[in-house]
Amino acid sequence: MNADTAINRAAQELNVFAPRKHAAAKDVFVFIYGGNWNSGKKSLYNFLGNRMARKDVVTVVIDYPKSPQSDYDEMATDAAKAVKWVKENIARYGGNPDKIFISGHSAGGHLAALISVRDVYFSKLGIANPIKGTILIDAAGLDMYSFLKQENYPDDNTYIQTFTNNPDNWKAASPVYHLQKGMPPMLIYVGGRTYPSIKLGNDLLVAGLKKLDYKPPYYILKRKKHKHMITQFLNSGNKRYKEITSFMHNIK
């Protein structure tokens, strides 16, 4: 699939992985990979799509434009366009367009969280937010405002190229400042040996959700480093698969 995108950027693509049997519409899992907002490609995550499909979930692994050619807002906009395409087309692959869940690791977790909590990305496309639930896997960038204020990076730094040098944009890009009633429920994973900024951002997210009477399942995997939080899914028997599919199934 080629998702429509801004005229000065290449079209982004996505891969669909569907269970062989389509007797009933399946839950849909949309995954956004990480890579520091400046690298990565969807083909590296075919293993996740294949394994989720074997667990009776229609899975979509999306692409998105990278920094420095694009900033976070363009990335999030393209991610929302991909979800819109899924909403409109996934029934052809046996997916239930009313049961779309979004997930991401690292920078992809940031984009997944951002379009989950900021409906503006879907209202710009003329649709209501179609996300039924959000699964974050060691999500980065949940509070870029505090992080970038503290670091004082030069303008050629990759984070400044992604989030600009405007503190207003840092806050606009930070999911923790946009939590509200009516958001999709979240399932949150963090590595016990991940980067401190990721742990702090996720702690802030969970605290903010609890203030709104959300009670997100929050798993801290004590021995896992940041990279291992996604490579663990190479093991088809990893119990994260059961936790994720149960989370999806239990949301009506």
Protein Blocks (a to p, Z undefined) as FASTA:
>chain_A
ZZdddfkbccddddddddfblkbacdddddddeeehpgccfklmmmmmmmmmmnopacdd
ddddddfkbcfklmmmmmmmmmmmmmmmmmmnopafklcccddehjlmmmmmmmmmmmkl
mmmnopacfbfbdcdehighklmmlmmmmnopafkbmklmmnopafklmmmmmmklmgce
hiacddddddfkbcfklmmmmmmmmmmmmmnopacdddddfklcfklmmmmmmpmklmkl
mmmmmmmmmpZZ
